[in-house]
Amino acid sequence: MPYCCKCGARVGITDTFCAACGTRQPNVPASAPAPDVLSGISPRTASLLCYVPLVGWLAAIVVLASANFRHNARVRFDAFQGLYLFVAWLIIEWVLRPLFSWPAEGLHFYHVVPALLKAVVFGAWIFMIIKASQEEQFRLPIVGELADKSVTEQR
């Protein structure tokens, strides 16, 4: 246990001042800034995580909030595109599926439309995981344009 440099009283390792005399202690380690959670993640891995089906939106929000990728336009594009794919999934699930299941009698082919659209979005997620793993930037038809606008608006 260290001692005060002026009065010799015991001080804690992290104490900045002596409790007995109030003298500033010289060997107190400076508080280090909190490390960025994504500091050890490569841009390729961050892009991949944004396209994980149904949970990639969490990674996308973390990537967009991270200081590590604040100036990386490609990773931010992938984060926005992953978010917009998830929004498309939610629209299909919360709006189109109830809308198409409303006429419950007779016409059962209406249930196929939301399932087909969900398969398209799921396929887009898988396709984008492959593209991100090859470090290629691919713009999907509608959500890619929205992601492009979102990235350019933040500059």
Steps between C-alpha positions, in 0.01 A plus 500: 500500500648842405557792735447874459799686355464784756369367831565126467139393566364196320321574170321271261651404168240699309474794744578832334532691831615401847210470746712633789668810354333548159821489296470387139667162448743483205480134401128463447436330167304717261154377424499352154211576267251220461594284202265482205306175502568448130868594507613144432248427224603535139282693254425175317369334817295807592340495153424128533334542838261762361344240268436218748131417449260632764774621742730696269311818580658495847849479352411772249396740776818427696712553186327830422551620858864389516778754467715232338292499179383861500705584187479164321236556230489137385428359847243771568334421166478132597358594840229717345419242233474229767265723701282565197481129422377442853241776457383327181466176700294681764273654237436157353442345841288772662317652203485266201452169681190620692374674188528190285363264766182701538285309243529173694237308302569346164803677354797344679756611242501842668712347778770427244571865419637606843696174528652558158594859585658386829700242306624775268614715794665199667675418172619861475650470849689184402612654170627808680688287755682336209574837338621650828724200565663562161531870591284604206252781530169413336199729489165328519234665282293701748670470837842565346388838372361587844825390665700711255293807586538434872879476475532816290270698730725430798814643343 
